[in-house]
Amino acid sequence: MSHIDDRPVSYLEEWFLDDVAPHADVAANAFGSVNVMLRGLGFQPRRAWCRVSVDVPPDHALDRLELASHELTWMVESVAADTLSGRPLFFSKAWTRQDAIRMVFELDAW
């Protein structure tokens, strides 16, 4: 959950492959970020796939974002993979309030 001036603006869910990061919820809190946690486990994470759309979030995300049932959000889905092996590490889905955050996406081959 992300906030700006105590206002909820983004709600994120992440699902890790079973053998990537045992107890990922505890480890991410200890390391302070998922990226640092994965690097500590020997991975080099990179975003391997991403899709952005506008959608009405599920009820639990609407509640966390303090939105009405019909309000649209940015929805960003992505897969992170290990740079060296190409192995998928986790899938994430985030819903972000359009009235609070402006999103700009620039894609470039690297």
Buried (B, 14 or more C-beta within 10 A) or exposed (E): EBEEEEEBBBBBEBEBEEEBBEEBEEBBEEBEEBBBBBEEBEBEBBEBEEEEEEEBBEEEBBEBBEBEEEBBBBBBBBBBBBEEEEEBBBBBBBBBBBEBEEEEEEEEEE
